[in-house]
Amino acid sequence: MGRTFLALSILAATLPLFAQKPASAPNKPEGQVAASCTVSGRVVTAAEASPLKAARVALTREHGGSSPRMYAATSDSDGHFTIKDVAPGRYNCFATRTGYVDQPYQSNGTDSGAVLALQPGQQLTDVLFRLTMAGVITGHVNNEDGEALARVGVMALRRPTEEEMVEEELPASRKLEPTPVSSAQTDDRGEYRLFGLERESTS
């Protein structure tokens, strides 16, 4: 009887200790979400540096990445644009507008442009695009009797510049081949229209 009472007394004395033990703190998430980035700047004309409204500026992951999402914004009447909530990473950036040649960021016209490497929380504010007005080629395709030919493929080719040929350091016996830049098909009247062309080195 004495042993039973002693055991119950010890158990009763220890219960408050267990009850007063604070609850363990919840585990913190293993990874924190990186702070988003902002990219802003202006789009202007290459000739007069006038602001371009309604130009679309987009960011795409370099090599696709784990997140293929595209971030984009449209320029306002002053040519300004702001792309918000961009995940950190490496991006290709380019601007497009109807009637103008598409331009990758910091491209010299012959390359794919520079890559934007955005760090967590970075605010990039000086992105500038100078868009060149695009050229257009129109015409007709007829047979030897003057009849219109429909569904005939027409292609515009870009000739390499002298600077490009020098950079390639090709032997005199070799030349850089023209590259296709636009294509179209004739309609039922034999007419075609090639647009979005750079105004030089196209044939």
Secondary structure as UniProt FT lines:
FT   HELIX           2..20
FT   STRAND          37..45
FT   TURN            46..48
FT   TURN            53..54
FT   STRAND          56..61
FT   TURN            62..63
FT   STRAND          71..74
FT   TURN            77..78
FT   STRAND          80..86
FT   STRAND          89..96
FT   TURN            98..99
FT   STRAND          103..104
FT   TURN            105..106
FT   STRAND          115..118
FT   TURN            120..121
FT   STRAND          123..131
FT   STRAND          135..140
FT   TURN            144..145
FT   STRAND          153..158
FT   HELIX           162..168
FT   TURN            172..173
FT   STRAND          179..185
FT   TURN            188..189
FT   STRAND          191..197
//
